[in-house]
Amino acid sequence: MEKVVNTVCSALGVDVNVSKPRCELYKLLLYETGSHFLSHVGIEKVNGMFATIVVVLPSPFTGGAAHLSHGDMSTYTDVTHEIKPITSGFRLALSYNPVHMTQALRPALSTNAWIVDELRRLCRLRNADEGTYAPEKLVYLLDHKYSRAKLNAGALKGADAHRVALLADLAREYGIGLGLAHAVCHLVGSIESGDLGYDFPPSDGYYQPWRYADRSRGRRRAVCYEFEEIEGREMTIEHFVDLDGTLVAKELEYDDSETFPEDLIEDMERLQNCDREKYQGYQGNYAGSLERWYHRSVLIICPGWNTFSLLYSGEGGLLRACTKPESTCTSPPTKFDHSFAEEVLLSSELPRHASRVASAVCHAGLSWNDAALWTLAIKRCCPYAGLATLPDDGMLAGLMRVGWPAVCPSSETMLYHEKRNASRLGLLARFTLWAETQPLEMTQAMRSWAQSRIQPSGSSVDSEAGLTGPPAKRRKTTLKS
């Protein structure tokens, strides 16, 4: 069954390394002559289900053709399907539910190539603009509302899942950054006069209509208040997360020019039901006041030139950013992959996480066969980590992939920034051992370099430029750096 799942995932465009799918047997289906299944849309039986796999077992039958249809904005779980009547024999089949074990996106159907072409054109325009005219991000109103616990790519439904899946396919090509958040609209105003003798708000000041039955027979009843005048409007973007649901920022600043639809706050005002309401009754000469809160879910889209600063500049952002170069190592890099890796190396948080950054970017450099990126990562990180910049397996991988000409200057730089002679001697000793497994020409070069780094006690080289200084105290062996 594993082979079947891998084949299906490949056909649907699901990366099994990201999704880590599990396939659950749902039921055994037996259709006899005359049996059929009317047109319907299957339900999501378990969280993370992204399709249905039906394995038809060998059995003689005729009829039973499967008919499938879907709209322009559908995922595979939204497909309408039916089974035509069996005309003879028996149709025996096993139904399986493939389930994402991570917060991966549901794969999307796309029959309209023009939609993808238009998105691609817009991505090119926004990247070329670099903030001159286009906004730094787009706050896009989703069709469905999701709780904080469900605010991740794997929980998106219907057209929301389809839109995000299409954008995610273009994300690497154009460096698009995607996230999710809650838009909260807060209205404050005075209430309409009238029906004053019947209202009885609860003691906590919140209107909760489900608490009260209608008591119109001469007794007091609950009142649904309406605004006479809206005196204040405010919208905030809260709980900004990446597509995995990891918190990026508690609040995200935005500009009115960045919302879609353009009158987003007015669209939210027109919702029939608010998420929270607070009523303050009449007090002397002051009219009663009413406050309402509306919550909706939004998609945050940012162009390639602003992705790093928006999604990875906050607390813990650099560590999350390190996973991106590692996740793109299985396919050829785009220019945005290279740009992103360089932005990681320029982060202000680099001193705190130098070893982690070096490991991620060096791994990407080797996978992309980019010796310059591998060397740059060590150069930027080793002032803060010394020889801890890259573990031994990372150095050996560098020797195998980029060769001694690239590893030698990087090793020189690491030695220079390492403060402990014991660690420096240890690296040189390991290089001497590693040299034995290399081709003869490289073996000689590595041995010669390692021996030249050690000199008799009495003088030392304390700078990368090779300036000789006084001997180190109480050291029998002094290292050139």
Buried (B, 14 or more C-beta within 10 A) or exposed (E): EEEEBEEBBEEBEBBBEBBEBEBBEBEEBEBEBEBEBEEEEBEBBEEBBBBBBEEEEEEEBEBBEEEEEBEEBBBBBBBBBBBEEBEEBBBBBBBBBBBBEBBBBBBBBBEEEEBEEEBBEBBEEBBEEEEEEBBBBBBBBBBBBBEEEBBBBBBBBBBBBBBBBBBBBBBBBBBBBBBBBBBBBBBBBBBEEEEEEEBBBEEEEEBEEEEBEEEEEEEEBBBEBEBBEEEEBEBBBBBBBBBBBBBBBEEBEBEEEBBEEEEBBEBBBEBEEBEBBBBBBEEEEEBBBBBBBBBBBBBBBBBBBBBBBBBBBBEEBBBBBBEBBBBBBEEEBBEBBBBBBBBBBEBEBBEEBBBBBBBBBBBBBBBBEBBEBBBBBBBBBBBBBBBBBBEEEBBBBBBEBBEBEBBBEBBBBBBBBBEEBEBBBBBBEBBBEBBEEBEEEBBEBBBEBBEEBBBEEEBBBBEEEEEEEEEBEEEEEBBBB
